[in-house]
Amino acid sequence: MEPLNVKPKLNTLTICLTLALAGMLSGCNDDDDDDKQEEPPVSQVKDAAYYQKMAKEAAGKMSVEEKLNMVVGPGMDFGNGEYPATNSKNDVSGVAGYINGVKNDKLDIPAAKLADGPAGLRINSTRNGSSETFYATAWPIGSLLASSWDTKLVGQVGKAMGEEIKEYGVDFILAPGMNIQRNPLNGRNFEYYSEDPLLSGKIAAAIVDGVESNNVGTTIKHFVANNSETNRNAIDTIVSPRAMREIYLRGFQIAVEEAQPWAVMSSYNKLNGTYTNERRDLLTDILRNEWDFKGLVMSDWLAGTPQLTGWKQLKAGNDLIEPGGFTDPVTGAFNNTGVLAALKESYNKGDINEADVTVNVEHILSQVFQSPSYNNYAATNKPDLAQHRVLARQAAAESMVLLKNDNQALPLTPRLKLASFGVSQIETIKGGTGSGQVNNEATVMLSEGLQQQYTVDESLTSFYRDYYAQNKVEHPGFVASIGTYFTCDDPAIDPAVIESAAQNNDAALITIGRIAGEGVDRTYTRGDYLLTENELSLIKNASDAFHAAGKKVVVVLDVSAIVDTTEWADKVDAILLSYLPGQEAGFAITDVLSGVVNPAGKLAQTIPQQYADVPSATTFPGKDTNGDGTPDEIVYNDDIYVGYRYYTTFSKPVAWPFGYGLSYTTFGYDAASVEANTLSNGAKGSVTLSVSVTNTGNVAGKEAAQVYINAPQVKLKKPTLELKSFSKTDVLQPGANQKLTFTIPAKTLASFDPQKNQWIVEPGTYKAWVSPSSDVTGREPVTFDVSQEIVVSNTTPDALALPAGVNAADFVTVSQ
Ligand code: BGC
């Protein structure tokens, strides 16, 4: 094969365009009648095989150069439009990247547009030369959506998010983020769903299906074991294959098998010694061959060393190197063309051949052919933002977790006089920073929301307003192009002010705020995981003064992720974990405080008594093995015992258990029953449980019921409890009940046997609790039997093995 010119050909695009125009393109996509891709009859189902065939045919009409140009993004657009994608049409300002298109005398495939992110579409809200605005909805953060345990509600959010993606002319969203919340200090936990893979996987599948019902793509990320931000581009995550399978991969597997997202984004980190984007066992053997993934895999932005080993990424099954380009380690300058040039050299040297790249191109095209850009969808730029505002408010309010509500302190009767403390009522935090932030039109502050329902003590509110205006600190965005943000610590409040507020008002509300973002982990310090001295004194003094006056004190946690509650929770009457509720924050929180909405969220992560109780506290965020002052290796010493799996197995008391959340009503669970057990059929078998849930209180509400299993230990140790199913009731009126049915396939029951590389269901008696939370104390389990070991599936031998010479026993510190 002819060697490729490694110098970027500046005029290639011009020549192609000229040729194509001379050929008088008709419409788009295919200009030449002889070579026209076969259009199926309208009735024909366009399934994966259809697009794969179409992709194969198109790849056959591309030169090697065009193929290489497609597997590398065009570079980073720093807002100056310097590096347009090949065959870019109807550009959208503020996208994070592109998939280069191709235009030759046989093909006219426009570039596809890729935009963040997990809390909604991140594009620029204005465009040069246009007076229009392009605001997107800032939805509740992932951690809040997952706390709904409501796949229907989350699916509606996905559908609405997808409408914005489509109507603003974007093809793929770089979301959802679904890494496991292994440790509460991960800076990006807000983008993620849960410490549990089943919940993460089901919520992700619901988002994917919702978004993709609009014929736009999702990109589940960050695949995989990217559970911290410190030194994220180089850190080596050391995890046992069993923990990988049961905890870190499992959610992705569920999302892939149940929802087939268009794309997967590999992560920044190394996994057991090798960058995830260079691991063929991960991206091809497991993802494609075991799970039957049919989409494309892209790298995270600038991940790994694409300028040196881009070819390894491609061969491993990382089909697309994004955004194209790299930061020169010596000069620090961004080089937009070097990755493509390096790939051409690799091709010329024979490190990678045309057949390899063709596989990548086919994966890419099979998805691009489904995209709005390829299909000439004329974006309206008019998504139904008004309707989405209503849904964002509902989704946020319903998903909030009521942690404490002594003597029915909440709801606070509308129109009573409220003393509202805390800077976060003025600058209510809608979401996290970095690529997961959204350019929405306006965020409703809590102070605004409260005005709608209460007579708010104006002297306090205006004090906080002035304080914020004078003391806010501006922080640069993580990347210059991703907006700045403000923070402001809570001031000390004179006890006399609190005393007088207690005399003049009916109740106190204290809002605690915490923001977090991409690129940095949180810290176990006051002002971050722990409350500041000022916050603690405020809680103490307000509780003393208001309680002395016979009045209630309520705390709202407007936080990106969990904070310590042990130091102060006993002082207050009610605690509402609102997380970061998105743009309707102030209204949604007020809806819950006032009882307009009955909160129905449950914790998707445990709140421990102390940070030190977290099993990964001793290893997070990694250790510096090479002495350069930065952690470069993180060992997953907790193995499969992440979150409640650890606390329940090792009998560690927690502050608030996984799955827990109160309601303004109460629910009764009848005794659960085993409706069917077909596990004797082996891998295809399942067990079906049911329970009837009754609203035993006075107001309408929804309840998320959860099934925890205790499996027998034959060859493999098991966590005491594992979530294997969940279901949310419809809105139940007082006295109403609903039967919930849970079918648990053998596959879901199975554990991973690393000796045999098999998923197995071990024989014996299984206990199952259908429970309102992972605290099953005092509840009677039902049981079912498995008569002999079921081998559910065989997996790739030795996939994701630990580095040579490293044994799990060397670093796993949890033991029974
Ligand atoms: C983030 C991704 C994001 C990408 C594009 C990266 O820094 O890790 O989650 O999608 O940037 O903005």
Boltz pocket constraint, residues with backbone or C-beta under 6 A from the ligand:
constraints:
  - pocket:
      binder: B
      contacts: [[A, 96], [A, 116], [A, 117], [A, 174], [A, 221], [A, 300], [A, 301], [A, 435]]
      max_distance: 6.0
